[in-house]
């Protein structure tokens, strides 16, 4: 599939993706590579990142790979600056890296809270701060922050993940208003669970992990489909992107009837962790 609107808007086609070594980040890189985008790829798994770089470079795509951790602001900033310097700018920034920490408020260890906040929230903050000066340079740019449907679903047993993905939603909405006059389009992506390697960095009890794994395994939605759908939606100027399309009614119901949603629907979305 070719993303005509995105390619027309950004003819120089320069994108930077965090968490690009696997899962959704990898599928986003592949989708953009097929359209000839120059890619800056950032991931803390050096082996996976090298494999992705070799694979995409072998198909003739311009790829620069940067091993690093989004929790280290300086590492990410240096990488984004390096990519933008090599390609005389940046058109698209995708903050995708994240981890899962699940459990009730009292059951999740303080260290796990710290880890999920540093990665899921501050990692996105660091990515935004690194990319925004480059996105604004030519009076245009696209900033995509990957959150989750847990940002609004308030599912039980997912408190740390819910809180940080909701923070990314709020951050993105605030930035959308803040950056609009400078020509930067900001959108937040809120997918339901799909099969990925997100559990490799899971923090929480074995019971919480099993509940999350069951959700992923039951989903028929794939990372490849999510990558395609979010890029198409972002190219149309969407600000809030809920995936798959069939899940949008949950988003509208939560906004219209939050009390009813929390009382009757949220408890059904994720198996309770005991």
C-alpha positions, 0 to 999 in steps of 0.5 A, spaced: 500 500 500 502 507 498 500 512 502 499 518 497 497 523 501 503 522 506 508 522 500 505 528 497 505 532 504 512 530 505 515 529 498 522 529 502 520 523 506 524 523 512 521 519 518 524 517 525 521 511 529 523 509 536 522 502 538 523 500 531 526 493 532 520 489 532 512 489 533 509 495 531 515 500 530 518 495 525 511 494 521 511 502 521 518 502 518 517 497 513 510 500 511 514 507 510 520 503 507 516 501 501 514 508 499 521 510 499 522 514 506 529 515 509 528 512 516 532 513 522 530 507 527 531 507 534 531 501 539 535 498 545 535 491 542 542 492 538 541 485 535 534 486 532 536 493 530 542 491 526 537 486 523 532 491 521 537 495 518 540 490 514 534 488 511 531 494 509 538 497 507 538 491 502 532 493 499 535 500 497 532 504 503 536 509 506 536 507 513 540 510 519 540 505 526 541 508 533 541 503 539 539 507 545 534 507 550 528 512 550 529 513 558 535 517 556 533 524 553 540 525 551 541 519 547 535 520 543 536 527 542 543 526 539 540 520 535 534 525 532 539 530 531 544 526 527 538 523 523 536 530 521 543 533 520 544 527 515 538 528 511 537 536 512 531 535 516 525 531 519 518 530 516 515 525 521 516 523 528 513 516 531 514 515 538 512 508 539 517 505 544 513 502 550 513 497 556 507 494 560 506 494 567 500 491 570 496 490 576 492 493 581 495 500 585 497 497 591 500 490 588 505 494 583 512 495 586 514 502 586 520 500 581 515 498 576 511 504 576 518 508 575 520 504 569 513 504 566 513 512 567 520 513 565 519 509 558 511 510 556 511 517 558 517 521 559 520 517 553 515 520 549 516 527 552 524 526 550 522 524 543 517 530 542 522 535 545 528 532 540 523 532 534 519 538 535 525 543 533 526 539 526 519 538 525 517 546 525 523 548 521 520 548 515 513 550 518 510 543 517 511 536 520 507 530 523 508 528 530 505 521 532 505 518 539 503 511 540 498 510 546 493 505 547 486 504 548 487 503 555 488 511 555 480 511 556 478 504 557 480 504 565 480 496 564 481 493 571 488 490 573 492 495 568 493 501 573 500 503 571 499 502 563 492 505 563 495 511 567 501 512 562 497 511 556 492 516 558 498 521 560 500 520 553 493 522 550 493 528 554 500 530 552 498 529 545 492 533 545 496 539 549 501 539 544 496 539 538 493 545 540 500 548 542 504 546 535 498 548 531 500 555 529 507 552 527 504 547 522 506 541 526 500 536 526 500 532 532 496 525 533 495 520 538 494 513 536 490 508 541 490 501 539 486 495 542 491 490 544 494 486 538 499 480 538 506 483 539 512 482 543 510 487 548 510 482 554 518 481 553 519 487 557 512 486 562 512 488 569 507 485 574 505 478 577 505 472 573 497 472 573 497 479 570 502 477 565 497 471 563 491 476 563 495 481 558 497 475 554 490 472 553 488 479 550 493 479 545 493 472 543 485 473 542 486 479 538 485 478 530 488 485 529 495 485 527 501 489 528 502 490 520 494 492 520 495 497 525 501 500 522 497 501 515 491 504 518 494 509 523 499 511 517 492 512 513 488 516 518 494 520 520 495 522 513 488 524 513 489 529 519 486 525 524 488 527 531 485 521 535 486 515 532 482 509 535 484 502 532 481 497 529 476 501 526 471 497 530 473 499 537 471 507 535 464 506 539 468 505 545 472 511 545 465 515 543 461 512 549 467 513 554 466 521 552 459 521 551 457 517 558 463 516 562 460 514 568 456 509 565 462 506 561 466 506 568 460 502 571 458 497 566 463 496 561 470 498 563 470 491 568 469 487 562 474 489 558 480 486 561 480 479 566 481 481 573 487 480 576 487 476 583 
